[in-house]
Amino acid sequence: MKFLLMFITLFLLISFPSQSSADSLFNKIEKGNELYKQEKFDDALNTFVDAQVEHPENPKLKYNIASAQYKMKNYEDAVKSYSDTAATAQDAQLEEKALYNAGNALYRLGKLEESIEYYKKALALDPNDKEAQQNLEFVREEIKRKINEAKNTEQKQKEQQQQQEQQGDKKDKTCPNPQQQKNEQTKQDQDQKKPGQDNQTQAAEQQEQNQEQQKEEGKEEQEQKKQGEQEKKQQTAESDKGKQGDTPEGSPGQSKEMTKEEAEQWLNNVQENRDKIKESKQRVKNQGSYRSREDW
C-alpha cells in the first residue's frame, strides 16, 4: 500500500509540470502568432524568444522567430534562423519552407547566386513547390539582366572615351596655340598688303599712265594733222600742174614736178608715219589695260 502511494505521488509530480510546460509553450506560440497577424512583428518576436528560453531546440519556434526577423527586414538574422530551422527540422515540409524563405532573405540581401542554391534545395525536397520554381526562374533572369546592363554600361563608357579622344585630337588639329594663331594672323595681314603696290603707288601709276596716254594721243593728232597737210599740198600741186600746162620752168606759180625717186620717198614717209601712229595706238591701248603683277 505504501509503495502504491509513493508511485502515485511521483507520477503526479512528473506529469503536472510537463503538462504545465506544454500549456505555457502552446499559449506563447498562439500569442506570438496573433501578434504576427496584427503585424506587430517586434512584439511577436519577443514572445517567441521568451518561449525559446524554455524550449531552445523547438523547430517551430525557430521558424517563427526567423519569420518575424524577415518581416522586420533583419535579413541577415533571418537567414541564420531559417538555416538553423532547416538543420533541426523534424519533418521535410518544415525544412523545405525554411530553405525557401532563406532563399528569399538572401535575394533581399542582393546575394542572388546564394538564393538560387537555397531555391534548388527547397525544390529538391518538394519539386511541386510552384513559388520556389517561379522565384528560381525570376532570380536567374535577374542575374542575366544585371550582366547585360553591366556589359552595356561598359560599352557606353568605351564609346564615350573614344569620342572624347577623337574630339581631343580634332581640337588639337583645328585649334593652334595662341602664338601660332597670332603668327598666322600676322602673315595673313602681310599677304593682304603685299600683292602689287599699295593704293597710293597704284594711283600714282594710273595717273602716269593717263598722262602718257594723253601725250600719245596728242602725238597721234599732230601726225594726222601733218599727214593731212602733206596730202593737201600734194593735191594742190597736182591741181596746179593740170591747170598750168606747159608753163616754162621757173615761172611764178609753177609747181616743180616730182621725180620718181621723190614720189617713192614721199610714199615711204607716209607709210612710216602710219605705222608709227598704229604702233602708238597699240602701245597706249596696252598701257591702259595694265595691271600690276602680284608679287607673292
C-alpha positions, 0 to 999 in steps of 0.5 A, a space after each residue: 500500500 505504501 509503495 502504491 502511494 509513493 508511485 502515485 505521488 511521483 507520477 503526479 509530480 512528473 506529469 503536472 509540470 510537463 503538462 504545465 510546460 506544454 500549456 505555457 509553450 502552446 499559449 506563447 506560440 498562439 500569442 506570438 502568432 496573433 501578434 504576427 497577424 496584427 503585424 506587430 512583428 517586434 512584439 511577436 518576436 519577443 514572445 517567441 524568444 521568451 518561449 525559446 528560453 524554455 524550449 531552445 531546440 523547438 523547430 517551430 519556434 525557430 521558424 517563427 522567430 526567423 519569420 518575424 526577423 524577415 518581416 522586420 527586414 533583419 535579413 541577415 538574422 533571418 537567414 541564420 534562423 531559417 538555416 538553423 530551422 532547416 538543420 533541426 527540422 523534424 519533418 521535410 515540409 518544415 525544412 523545405 519552407 525554411 530553405 525557401 524563405 532563406 532563399 528569399 532573405 538572401 535575394 533581399 540581401 542582393 546575394 542572388 547566386 546564394 538564393 538560387 542554391 537555397 531555391 534548388 534545395 527547397 525544390 529538391 525536397 518538394 519539386 511541386 513547390 510552384 513559388 520556389 520554381 517561379 522565384 528560381 526562374 525570376 532570380 536567374 533572369 535577374 542575374 542575366 539582366 544585371 550582366 547585360 546592363 553591366 556589359 552595356 554600361 561598359 560599352 557606353 563608357 568605351 564609346 564615350 572615351 573614344 569620342 572624347 579622344 577623337 574630339 581631343 585630337 580634332 581640337 588639337 588639329 583645328 585649334 593652334 596655340 595662341 602664338 601660332 594663331 597670332 603668327 598666322 594672323 600676322 602673315 595673313 595681314 602681310 599677304 593682304 598688303 603685299 600683292 602689287 603696290 599699295 593704293 597710293 603707288 597704284 594711283 600714282 601709276 594710273 595717273 602716269 599712265 593717263 598722262 602718257 596716254 594723253 601725250 600719245 594721243 596728242 602725238 597721234 593728232 599732230 601726225 594726222 594733222 601733218 599727214 593731212 597737210 602733206 596730202 593737201 599740198 600734194 593735191 594742190 600741186 597736182 591741181 596746179 600742174 593740170 591747170 598750168 600746162 606747159 608753163 616754162 620752168 621757173 615761172 611764178 606759180 609753177 609747181 616743180 614736178 616730182 621725180 620718181 625717186 621723190 614720189 617713192 620717198 614721199 610714199 615711204 614717209 607716209 607709210 612710216 608715219 602710219 605705222 608709227 601712229 598704229 604702233 602708238 595706238 597699240 602701245 597706249 591701248 596696252 598701257 591702259 589695260 595694265 595691271 600690276 603683277 602680284 608679287 607673292 
